[in-house]
Structure formats: C-alpha cells, structure tokens
C-alpha cells in the first residue's frame, strides 16, 4: 500500500494547527501535511481496517488541498518556484512534467471558450472549479488547469473547428457536405478521407450517421456482440433483427447479418468520432491544425448555443506563472485570476 509506514513524530503538528512549523515564506499556507500526523496504524498486512483507510484518506485530502493552494500561490507570483519545490510542491499540478517549463506567462495569450457569457461575467474557471468531469469544448488538458495558445492562427483554427463540429452535431451541416469537402481536398493541399470501417456485411461510420442504423455480422450463430453507449451492458438480442447474409464460396450464405436502430446519443457519438478523424486527416493533408477534441462532453457541447463559442485574447498580470506544454504552442495556468481579458476576437481579426 505504501512503500513504508512513517512512525509518529511528537515534535510535528499537522498543517493548519496552531503549533504548525515551517512555511515561513507563506505563513497562511502552513507546512506540507505529513503522513505520520494522520496515520496511527501499523501498516502490517492483515491489520488494515476501516480506521486505517479513513486516516489515509484524511492525509490524501489534506495533501491535495495543500498542493492546490501552493500551486495557486506559485501561479500568482506569491512564492518563488524554487522555494515551492523545496517545500514539496509538485509542479505537475501545473500540467507539466518538467519544472523548466514553469515560468512567467508570455505577453499575449488566446483562449477559445464555449461559455462566453459566463467567462465575461465571472472569469475563466478550471473544470474542477466548475465541477465538470469532461469539458464542453475540446475536453483535453488537466481538470485543474486552463489552456491557452500563444498562436492566434491556432486559436482561430480551434474556433472554426468548434463551429463546424457544433453545426454538424445540430444537423446544420450534413455528413455528405463534410465528405464532399474531404474528397475534394477543400482547405487542404490534397483530398483526405474520414470514413472508417464498412464492408459488404457491416456499416461504415458514414453509413451509421446517414441512416441511424447499425448493421453487423452475427457471432457464432448469435446476434452481434455490442454494448450500450458508455456502458458494459450488452445490447439484448431483441433489439437486433435479421437483415441478410454474408456471401461465402460461390455465393452461398456464410453467416447472418443483423441490424438495429441507433439511439440519438449513439448517432451523436459516431458523429464526434467521425469529426475527430475528419480534423486529424485534414491536417495531415495540409489543412488547418487539428483542434484535438479528446474527452469532451459531446451532449453538453451540442446543447450550448453557438453564440457561446468565442475566441478571446488575454494578457497576463505581472509575475503571473504558467507552464509551457508541448504542441499547439500551448500554455496552462492553474487559475483564471492571473490573466486580464484584452479583446473579444472575431473570426477575421
């Protein structure tokens, strides 16, 4: 469970208590929590009980809170990076694995949001602050940081990509329009393809989006093995209907195929899957940069008004600290209160 169990230290007091030591450069923060201040058990195999787990959880909670507070202090320039590191601060809280990337923010930063009105009224917030498991925009990055780019063109590419994806999910752009753009190489140096799968016996990604129906081969004389969206619950046989046969030698039937109607949520999931491929292969064909939709909340993204998708320009406050991330000229900050909104950009700015 732990590589070693630390023995109690009578001279140490838990962080936040009147007798707490250390943290001289940040007296309000207090010293980093120590495991021995929370755990009183032996840690021996077979001795671990409910009380042990409660004490371990109390330590983890205190440690997480301390790290978050230290990260905010570093971001605001209240504590030097080296001093924070010496006290036990984990710079990975900034969204980087190299402390050399933690430094003062550059003078111009761009951010694309899907919550324009809220951001203008309350400022930028992390997903943790918003209690969101996955973002309603790109969905990448860590839940405790806010992402920016220093490249205006990349921000514009992200903004335009979000508009395309949002219109596609809301049936304002058809999959055939997107397929035509891919096959003609629109906006790129050459054509590309975003379709996936599909055969004489199974549906392709585009087929399922067009028809809202999935066709699959049966498995060993049974209906296809398929599962509910975001679930391990298997689709019951009653939802499949026999459709045809897989042709075998000399046209003789080799196996049965089945089809079933997809739910609107499943169609949207396949749309987003297609969209991710469309953007990625468009970039590979010499087109605009792929915005990298990752673990985004598709349903939440679909529901937002398109007017909430906005491109914003920020300037950092003096001594504001962030972390440089590889790819897309990205920077991450742990709080939105260290940047100042400079301008709401239009597509052609």
C-alpha positions in Angstrom: 0.0 0.0 0.0 2.8 2.4 1.0 6.4 1.6 0.5 7.0 2.4 4.2 4.9 3.5 7.1 6.3 6.5 8.9 6.4 6.5 12.7 4.7 9.2 14.7 6.8 12.4 15.3 5.7 14.1 18.6 7.5 17.3 17.6 5.5 17.8 14.4 2.0 19.2 14.2 -0.5 18.8 11.3 -0.7 21.6 8.8 -3.1 24.3 9.9 -2.8 23.7 13.6 -1.6 26.5 16.0 1.7 24.6 16.6 2.5 24.1 13.0 6.1 24.7 11.9 7.7 25.7 8.6 6.2 27.6 5.7 8.0 30.8 6.7 7.6 32.4 3.3 3.9 31.6 3.2 2.6 31.6 6.8 -1.1 31.4 5.7 -0.4 28.2 3.8 1.4 26.2 6.5 3.8 23.3 6.1 3.1 20.4 3.9 1.0 17.7 5.6 3.0 14.7 6.8 1.7 11.1 6.7 2.7 10.3 10.3 0.4 13.1 11.5 -2.6 11.3 10.1 -1.9 7.6 10.3 -1.7 5.8 13.6 -1.9 2.1 12.5 0.9 -0.4 12.0 0.5 -0.8 8.2 1.1 -4.5 8.6 -0.7 -6.9 6.2 -3.9 -8.1 7.8 -4.0 -5.2 10.2 -5.5 -2.7 7.8 -9.1 -1.8 8.8 -11.7 0.9 8.3 -9.9 3.3 10.6 -6.7 2.9 8.6 -8.5 3.8 5.4 -10.1 6.8 6.9 -6.8 8.1 8.2 -5.1 7.5 4.9 -8.0 9.3 3.1 -7.7 12.2 5.5 -4.0 12.5 4.7 -4.7 12.4 0.9 -7.3 15.1 1.2 -5.0 17.4 3.2 -2.1 16.8 0.8 -4.3 17.5 -2.2 -5.6 20.7 -0.7 -2.1 21.8 0.2 -0.7 21.1 -3.3 -3.7 23.1 -4.8 -3.1 26.1 -2.6 0.7 26.0 -3.2 0.0 25.9 -7.0 -2.2 29.0 -6.8 0.4 30.8 -4.8 3.1 30.0 -7.4 0.8 31.0 -10.2 0.1 34.4 -8.7 3.8 35.0 -8.1 3.5 35.0 -4.4 6.0 32.2 -3.9 9.2 31.6 -5.9 9.1 28.4 -7.9 12.3 27.1 -6.3 11.1 27.7 -2.8 7.8 26.0 -3.5 9.6 23.0 -4.9 11.9 22.8 -1.9 8.8 22.7 0.4 7.5 19.7 -1.5 5.3 21.3 -4.2 4.5 19.0 -7.1 4.9 21.1 -10.3 2.8 18.5 -12.2 -0.1 20.4 -10.7 0.6 23.0 -13.4 0.1 20.4 -16.1 3.8 19.7 -17.0 6.3 17.0 -16.2 9.4 19.4 -16.4 9.9 22.2 -13.9 11.8 24.1 -16.5 8.5 24.7 -18.3 7.1 26.5 -15.3 7.8 30.2 -15.8 6.3 33.6 -16.4 3.5 33.7 -18.9 4.1 35.3 -22.4 2.6 38.7 -23.1 -0.2 37.5 -25.4 -2.5 34.5 -24.8 -5.5 33.2 -26.7 -8.3 31.1 -25.4 -11.4 29.6 -27.1 -14.4 29.2 -24.8 -17.8 27.5 -25.1 -19.2 29.6 -22.3 -18.7 33.2 -23.5 -21.3 34.9 -21.2 -20.1 33.1 -18.1 -16.5 33.8 -18.8 -17.1 37.5 -19.4 -19.1 37.7 -16.1 -17.1 35.5 -13.8 -13.7 35.0 -15.5 -12.0 31.8 -16.6 -12.5 28.7 -14.4 -10.9 25.2 -14.4 -13.1 22.1 -14.8 -12.5 21.3 -11.1 -13.9 24.7 -10.2 -16.9 24.1 -12.5 -17.3 20.5 -11.2 -17.1 19.2 -14.7 -15.7 15.7 -15.4 -15.1 16.4 -19.1 -15.1 19.8 -20.8 -17.8 21.0 -23.2 -15.1 22.2 -25.5 -12.1 20.2 -26.6 -12.0 18.2 -23.3 -8.2 18.0 -23.2 -5.7 19.1 -20.6 -6.0 18.5 -16.9 -9.1 19.3 -14.9 -7.2 21.7 -12.7 -5.7 23.9 -15.4 -6.9 26.4 -18.1 -5.3 26.1 -21.6 -4.2 29.0 -23.8 -2.2 29.2 -27.0 0.2 32.0 -28.0 -0.5 31.4 -31.7 -3.5 33.4 -32.9 -3.9 31.2 -36.0 -4.1 28.1 -33.9 -6.8 29.8 -31.8 -8.6 30.7 -35.0 -8.4 27.1 -36.2 -9.8 25.8 -32.9 -12.6 28.4 -33.0 -13.6 27.4 -36.6 -13.3 23.7 -35.8 -15.6 24.1 -32.8 -18.2 25.9 -35.0 -18.1 23.1 -37.6 -18.4 20.3 -35.0 -21.3 22.1 -33.3 -23.2 22.7 -36.5 -22.6 19.0 -37.5 -24.0 17.7 -34.2 -27.0 20.0 -34.6 -27.7 18.9 -38.2 -26.8 22.3 -39.7 -24.1 20.6 -41.7 -24.6 17.1 -43.2 -22.1 14.3 -43.3 -22.3 14.4 -47.1 -21.1 18.0 -47.1 -18.2 17.0 -45.0 -17.4 14.0 -47.2 -17.5 16.3 -50.3 -15.0 18.7 -48.6 -12.7 15.8 -47.8 -12.9 14.2 -51.2 -12.2 17.5 -53.0 -9.4 18.5 -50.5 -11.2 21.7 -49.5 -8.9 23.9 -47.4 -6.0 21.4 -47.7 -3.3 20.5 -50.1 -4.9 17.2 -51.2 -8.0 15.1 -50.6 -8.4 13.1 -47.4 -10.9 10.5 -46.0 -12.5 10.4 -42.6 -14.8 7.4 -43.1 -14.0 4.2 -41.2 -15.0 0.5 -41.4 -17.7 -0.8 -43.6 -17.8 -3.9 -45.8 -20.3 -5.9 -47.7 -21.7 -7.1 -44.4 -21.2 -4.2 -41.9 -22.0 -0.5 -41.7 -19.3 2.2 -42.1 -19.1 5.2 -39.8 -20.7 7.4 -42.5 -23.5 4.8 -43.1 -24.5 4.8 -39.5 -24.5 8.6 -39.4 -26.6 8.8 -42.6 -29.2 6.2 -41.7 -29.1 5.9 -37.9 -28.9 2.1 -38.3 -26.1 -0.3 -37.5 -25.5 -3.5 -39.5 -23.2 -6.1 -38.1 -22.3 -9.8 -38.6 -23.7 -12.2 -36.1 -21.3 -14.1 -33.8 -21.2 -17.9 -33.7 -24.9 -18.2 -34.6 -25.9 -15.4 -32.2 -26.7 -11.7 -32.5 -23.7 -9.3 -32.7 -21.8 -8.5 -29.6 -22.4 -4.8 -29.0 -22.8 -2.6 -25.9 -24.8 0.4 -24.7 -23.1 3.7 -25.1 -20.6 4.4 -22.2 -21.6 1.1 -20.6 -20.7 -2.6 -20.2 -24.4 -3.5 -20.7 -24.8 -5.8 -23.7 -27.4 -4.9 -26.4 -30.1 -7.6 -26.0 -30.9 -9.9 -28.9 -34.4 -8.4 -29.0 -33.1 -5.1 -30.4 -31.5 -6.8 -33.4 -33.4 -8.0 -36.4 -32.1 -10.4 -39.1 -31.1 -8.5 -42.2 -29.2 -10.6 -44.6 -26.3 -13.0 -45.1 -22.5 -12.7 -45.6 -21.8 -14.3 -49.0 -19.4 -17.2 -49.0 -18.0 -19.6 -51.5 -19.8 -19.4 -54.9 -22.3 -17.0 -53.3 -23.5 -19.4 -50.7 -24.5 -17.8 -47.3 -21.6 -17.8 -44.9 -23.3 -16.2 -41.9 -26.2 -14.0 -40.9 -26.1 -10.2 -40.6 -28.3 -8.2 -38.2 -29.3 -4.6 -37.9 -30.6 -2.3 -35.2 -31.7 1.3 -34.8 -29.2 3.6 -33.1 -30.3 6.0 -30.3 -29.8 9.7 -31.0 -27.0 9.7 -28.4 -25.2 6.9 -30.3 -25.5 8.8 -33.6 -24.0 11.9 -31.9 -21.2 9.7 -30.6 -20.4 8.4 -34.0 -20.6 12.0 -35.4 -18.0 13.1 -32.9 -15.9 10.1 -33.8 -16.1 11.0 -37.4 -15.4 14.7 -36.7 -12.2 13.8 -34.8 -11.0 11.8 -37.8 -12.0 14.5 -40.2 -10.0 17.2 -38.5 -7.0 14.9 -38.0 -6.8 13.7 -41.6 -7.5 17.2 -42.9 -4.4 18.5 -41.0 -2.4 15.6 -42.4 -3.5 16.6 -45.9 -2.0 20.1 -45.3 -5.1 21.8 -43.9 -5.7 23.7 -40.7 -4.4 22.3 -37.4 -6.4 19.6 -35.7 -8.1 21.1 -32.6 -7.7 17.7 -30.8 -11.2 17.0 -29.4 -10.4 14.4 -26.7 -12.5 13.6 -23.7 -15.1 16.3 -24.4 -18.7 16.1 -23.3 -20.5 15.6 -26.6 -24.0 16.0 -25.3 -23.1 19.2 -23.3 -21.2 20.6 -26.3 -24.2 20.0 -28.6 -26.6 21.8 -26.3 -24.7 25.1 -25.9 -25.9 28.0 -28.1 -23.4 28.5 -30.9 -23.1 32.2 -29.8 -21.3 30.9 -26.7 -18.3 29.7 -28.7 -15.9 32.6 -28.6 -12.2 33.5 -29.2 -10.6 35.6 -26.5 -7.3 37.4 -26.2 -5.7 37.8 -22.7 -2.7 39.5 -21.2 -1.1 38.1 -18.0 -0.9 40.1 -14.8 2.7 41.0 -13.6 4.7 38.0 -12.3 1.9 35.5 -13.4 3.3 32.0 -13.7 2.1 29.2 -16.0 3.5 26.1 -17.7 4.6 25.7 -21.3 3.2 22.5 -22.9 4.5 20.7 -26.0 2.3 21.1 -29.0 0.0 23.8 -30.3 2.1 26.5 -28.6 0.1 25.8 -25.5 0.4 27.3 -22.0 -1.6 26.2 -19.0 -2.5 28.1 -15.8 -4.0 26.8 -12.6 -6.3 29.9 -12.1 -8.0 32.4 -14.3 -7.4 35.3 -12.0 -3.8 35.8 -13.2 -4.9 37.0 -16.7 -6.8 40.0 -17.9 -9.2 39.9 -20.9 -7.8 42.2 -23.6 -10.2 41.6 -26.5 -13.0 39.5 -27.8 -11.9 38.4 -31.3 -13.9 37.9 -34.4 -13.2 35.2 -36.9 -11.3 37.6 -39.2 -9.4 39.5 -36.6 
